[in-house]
Amino acid sequence: MSVIDSDGLLEVRGLRTVFDTRAGRVCAVDGVDVSVRRGECLGVVGESGSGKSVTFASVMGLIKAPGHIDAGDICFDGQNLRQLSVKQMRAIRGRDIAMTMQDALTALNPALTVGEQLAEMMIAHDQSLPRNKRERRRLVEQKSVDILQLVGIPSAKSRLQQYPHEFSGGMRQRIMIAISLASHPRLLIADEPTTALDVTIQAQVLELISDLRAKLGMSVVLITHDLGVVSEHCDRVMVMYAGQVVEEGPTESVIRNPQHPYTRGLLGSIPRISKRGEPIQPIDGQVPDLIDLPAQCRFYSRCQQRSDACLKYIQMTTLSQDRKVRCVLAEETAHD
Amino acid sequence: MTESQSPLLSLDQLSKTYIGRRSLVERLMRVPPTNVQAVNQVSFDIRRGETLGLIGESGCGKSTLGRSILRLHEPSSGKVVYDGQDITGLNPQDMKTMRRRMQIIFQDPYASLNPRRSVVELVGLPLKLHGLAKNDAEVREKVAYIIERVGLKANQMDRYPHQFSGGQRQRIGIARALVSHPEFIVCDEPVSALDVSIQAQIIQLLQELKQEMGLTYLFISHDISVIGYLSDRVAVMYLGDLVELGPVESVLNNPRHPYTQSLMSAAPDVDQPGKRDRVQLTGDLPSPMNPPSGCKFHTRCPVAIDRCKTEVPVIESVGEGHQARCHRLGEQISVLNLSA
């Protein structure tokens, strides 16, 4: 294994997550490397089926049968998570690495009040709480009120007694964030935190995540399909397609100067007010079926620049220190 | 409004109120029902061949408005005049004839297609209903033509919706709306459920079809870049009210209502991250069951004054074909440079 970057909080190498279905083996994540540095915000972009959520569900140890992790190392702060027991993993999940889900209504327990769900999280992970039940309850309530105020929920104390259905979509998303922050995680994985929300609420939630990152000094992984969100909130971005990372680099460089035809296609597909009247440039075709994929560039069937050279396994090419791309064209220029 | 050409569709004070349900006890106790004013006296015209973009957040009444125009939800008051004829009073028979000319494309391609019907049944149904095909062979022929036009293959017409991807299903929905050769289409968030690259394919298809078949669109969306890209004029709704209306250039370059200004600044932009003074709206959309007094936006408006809490603003003209509903229009106020 390569030397681990000392800034790296999370280092994933060669992750392969597969699902065995009746139709065959689906390789949802195939050879993915991720590195998240301390205090940074990494954007992960891709369309449905690109493997972005499965990659981070694998990191969290949330892959259930028929799926399993087939290969790869997941190192968090120097510790290989794949070698941990279920019990050890449970201690890390939620305390050091927290994840917020896309749909807050299904992720929250409808039968428990928000206060109970926050308390559950704190009691499970905070060893420093007093043993005495009455004292503990008082302290947990105080902390819960603080954290709800932190995520901007007004009249926090009375809202602790309420159930998830009594909150609006934006408020529920804030509660999810509050629950994941309750244990002061070092890494927050936000899986499409704003997809279900209106733009004005989306702006509030993203601003909140950015503020908290600065305030608490945690790292954030923002999984999204919206390049606009990435360009406003992330330091680095990783573009995924059909289970592989196809391009990676500092946000500005990837968006200004995309190297992979898929990234260029994605950017060309966004309708822009400034380009009224000009034709939009969609990517033709669809994402390939992930069952039994041949060893070739996965974007081959939709690529405008395809050639026979693409019909082999494509390696990631390092263009400069931070900038990587998985494309034959880049391979050629790098060798010249 | 230009010259003598009459609009294809005009709405006159169109309202839709949903009457809340009361229990027996509440009825006996004479508790008044909680009404939701989903669409509140909206008036505008849609010209032949134009695309009117309708934008607003969830719950603002944009979909209800779209459906009320087609009388899929019966309007509570006001008029819908289509091609010179008031269709709100039409009997079901005449309305059915009218519906051949006005169609709708729905948001969710998973929910809007009956899973037990094949493509030829789904797309061919309007032909049968309106007597546009003499026999099954003609139905198949016309269905084959239209589904090829929307980018599917004719040999796929005996398949069922679950055998298609989301983008393909949306194409089936488009084919079904277009097979009866309508003039006017309500596009109710047709691309919101799709991935970016597929979304672009569908937008391109809708643009081509509009050119080819001379269609007029009411395009409903919450995405300001989609609306800005393909509309000629834009209407902005907030809690059932039309708050701003005008040509796309003037609304987007010079938005006059504080809500439109905030919407624009909230939308993330790939090309210019952090380019503007971001204005953050605080709080959520108020409940439409109990809307705020005065200007409905005053609870979230960064420039609200006392007058906004009590007095309902009227919609006034602020430029060539550009209208807005705000008390502070005269002051040329903008929420965008508040921080400056």
Boltz contact constraints between the chains, C-beta under 6 A:
constraints:
  - contact:
      token1: [A, 47]
      token2: [B, 195]
      max_distance: 6.0
  - contact:
      token1: [A, 48]
      token2: [B, 195]
      max_distance: 6.0
  - contact:
      token1: [A, 168]
      token2: [B, 284]
      max_distance: 6.0
  - contact:
      token1: [A, 170]
      token2: [B, 284]
      max_distance: 6.0
  - contact:
      token1: [A, 198]
      token2: [B, 57]
      max_distance: 6.0
  - contact:
      token1: [A, 198]
      token2: [B, 58]
      max_distance: 6.0
  - contact:
      token1: [A, 199]
      token2: [B, 266]
      max_distance: 6.0
  - contact:
      token1: [A, 199]
      token2: [B, 267]
      max_distance: 6.0
  - contact:
      token1: [A, 200]
      token2: [B, 266]
      max_distance: 6.0
  - contact:
      token1: [A, 200]
      token2: [B, 281]
      max_distance: 6.0
  - contact:
      token1: [A, 203]
      token2: [B, 266]
      max_distance: 6.0
  - contact:
      token1: [A, 227]
      token2: [B, 270]
      max_distance: 6.0
  - contact:
      token1: [A, 228]
      token2: [B, 268]
      max_distance: 6.0
  - contact:
      token1: [A, 228]
      token2: [B, 269]
      max_distance: 6.0
  - contact:
      token1: [A, 228]
      token2: [B, 270]
      max_distance: 6.0
  - contact:
      token1: [A, 229]
      token2: [B, 268]
      max_distance: 6.0
  - contact:
      token1: [A, 231]
      token2: [B, 270]
      max_distance: 6.0
  - contact:
      token1: [A, 231]
      token2: [B, 273]
      max_distance: 6.0
  - contact:
      token1: [A, 232]
      token2: [B, 268]
      max_distance: 6.0
  - contact:
      token1: [A, 232]
      token2: [B, 273]
      max_distance: 6.0
  - contact:
      token1: [A, 266]
      token2: [B, 196]
      max_distance: 6.0
  - contact:
      token1: [A, 269]
      token2: [B, 196]
      max_distance: 6.0
  - contact:
      token1: [A, 269]
      token2: [B, 197]
      max_distance: 6.0
  - contact:
      token1: [A, 269]
      token2: [B, 200]
      max_distance: 6.0
  - contact:
      token1: [A, 271]
      token2: [B, 225]
      max_distance: 6.0
  - contact:
      token1: [A, 271]
      token2: [B, 226]
      max_distance: 6.0
  - contact:
      token1: [A, 271]
      token2: [B, 229]
      max_distance: 6.0
  - contact:
      token1: [A, 273]
      token2: [B, 225]
      max_distance: 6.0
  - contact:
      token1: [A, 273]
      token2: [B, 228]
      max_distance: 6.0
  - contact:
      token1: [A, 273]
      token2: [B, 252]
      max_distance: 6.0
  - contact:
      token1: [A, 276]
      token2: [B, 229]
      max_distance: 6.0
  - contact:
      token1: [A, 280]
      token2: [B, 200]
      max_distance: 6.0
  - contact:
      token1: [A, 280]
      token2: [B, 203]
      max_distance: 6.0
  - contact:
      token1: [A, 280]
      token2: [B, 204]
      max_distance: 6.0
  - contact:
      token1: [A, 282]
      token2: [B, 200]
      max_distance: 6.0
  - contact:
      token1: [A, 282]
      token2: [B, 201]
      max_distance: 6.0
  - contact:
      token1: [A, 282]
      token2: [B, 204]
      max_distance: 6.0
  - contact:
      token1: [A, 283]
      token2: [B, 197]
      max_distance: 6.0
  - contact:
      token1: [A, 286]
      token2: [B, 165]
      max_distance: 6.0
